[in-house]
């Protein structure tokens, strides 16, 4: 019997423990099913979108100063069906600037820069509150600069290097936050140094397996002697940081260098083994000799080689290379050249492989292609040299490439220029060789008679063929092929919210200042805004579309919006509104009279713009009743003079419901101010807890709203079913102030109780 009691007690304890464990897994948020039980922070704005500022520039070459580029922003890769959000012009020292509203759940945007000659470049950008990005026209530079970059936040006094002493470091990460001028001995594998200050060691010893030096943003690493990297070591330089080394030796085949830095300078000949990835800027003051043991060598930034460049392995160049000495392509080497390279002395292609893909290769001295080399020019590449000697075949594929010889050219023996290549010389002839050396479409011309056209571009500062300037019919500076309104000098670009092909949704409760049932379907309005801007990126027209999708109310509600940044007199005209009941008074320009800001009432009674099936009491909220349709209301607002987008603001501006055709009773989004027509004596009555002095509007004492805005078409709940019961993660989203489940309104598996959603 005693044993039985013990078993019962143990069983009870196990049940308690299991229950406690279950409670930890199922949070309080997951079980909240009543709006009144939500615990919402006072500052939460109930938004599922965020406003970010864009500054997109184009680093133009001098030849293109005065030209405008079109910048287009998409929610996904446009080649994969991404939706257009906004577009505008960027010019010399004039970036495209825009305050863009996007869904909070969106992590990337895709930006395209185009000019009138056909140049186009696409980049994806991680979303942040302030995005400043420049399409470089002279170098392809990639910056590693994000909140996830390493720093010195983990530094402790015991792990911080300072002063001028000699130290031995073992295990873990050490930090330089101020100045260090001593010597460092890596006492064991796995020791690392993060440099956030100035690291100027006299010597570094035993940098081997697992030993890393990382120069973080703003840090400086200077060493007058040579840095010796052993197998398994790594040197990383992040953006806005600097390295100056007397020399650099990479022993073995597994050291690794990754450079995103502003400048990485080596003051002696550099002969890398292992791997080197350059995404920033590097200067090699003693020349570059890439050993055959280098396992990875790639550059997307800039390389300045002050001396000779000898290549003995595979190298991919996606950026810019400038060589003051000679360039030698040797046995076993392959150069994949995809952008820009200039050699100021002779270039000798002794053997190995050279492939140019849409690239530019400039030789200011003589270029010799020896019999052991293989040369392929692809897709409008250009090889420009003073003197030219060819001792083997040169092949062209894709778009026609160019070989430009400014003094004399020689093709020896039976060597051929074959395929899609044009060669030009001053006289249209060769010192040795004839037109018979050109086969399979290759041609030889006089420089002044050449037919090929390769425009000046990001990688090619020279070009060939003199492209005529793009046509600009209306003279606004935007070429016709980039201008949405090529014959109208007052308009140039279309900007959309949420996007060119999607709609957002506004959902209202209409019993304010009293609470309703929080099904948020008393008025459901889908919207799409088109904002037309000119070549200076100023707003000319605002053209929204509205569609009433649901009205679960017995009240005859109206709807409008206020453009908080625009005065009534700054609007020239408003057309397309539906005002049939006589209680809205508009000025001659179409905005509402007696308002401090520009207010447009879209319809004074939603019944104006819907078509009920039968005698429905509810419009598209009761699943038992027939479904009904409505009309799309198309508004056209033309401004008296173009205004900066930063002044006008961002869609959907400040929308509001007019309660039961009583003009003085407005329901706005939380913390959006009322218009001048609103009866402010209603604030603080019923369940309202507004405070005009603190900018708090349209919230209850427990911070619940009377309206929400979604950046997508919203599938609302059926009549009398609170939104919190239809959407599984609504409570988590609200109680986390929008941090958790930013996609709560989407149709992902487990996100909805389908039986409670109106279909």
Buried (B, 14 or more C-beta within 10 A) or exposed (E): EEEEEEEEEEEEEEEEEEEEEEEEEEEEBEEBEEBEEBEBEEEBBBBBBBEBBBBBBBBBBEEBEEBBBBBBBBBBEBEEEBBBBBBBBBBBEBBBBBBBBBBBBBEEBBBBBBBBBEBEBBEEBEBEEEBEBBBBBBBBBBBBEEEEBBBBEEBEEEBBBBEEEEBEBEEEBBBBBEBBBBBBBBBBBBBBBBBBBBBBBEBBBBBBBBBBBBBBBBBBBBBEEBBBBBBBBBBBBBBBBBBBBBBBBBBBEBBBBBBBBBBBBBBBBBBBBBBBBBBBBBBBBBBBBBBEBBBBBBBBBBBBBBBBBBBBBBBBBBBBBBBBBBBBBBEEBBBBBBBBBBBBBBBBBBBBBBBBBBBBBBBBBBBBBBEBBBBBBBBBBBBBBBBBBBBBBBBBBBBBBBBBBBEBBBBBEEBBBBBBBBBBBEEBEBBEBEEEBBEEEBBBBEBEEBEBBBBBBBBBBBBBBEBEEBEBEBEBBBBBBBBBBBEBBBBBBBBBBBBBEBBBBBBBBBBBBEBBBBBBBBBBBBBBBBBBBBBBBBBBBBBBBBBBBBBBBEBBBBBBBBBBBBBBEBBBBBEBBBBEBEEBEBBEBBBBEEBEBBBBBBBBBBBBBBEBEEEBEBBBBBEEBEEBEBBEBEBBBBBEEBBEBBEBBBBBBBBBBBBBBBBBBBBBBBBBBBBBBBEEEBBEEEBBBBEEEEEBBBBBEBBBBBBBBBBBBBBBBBBBBBBBBBBBBBBBBBBBBBEBBBBBBBEEEEBBEEEBBBE
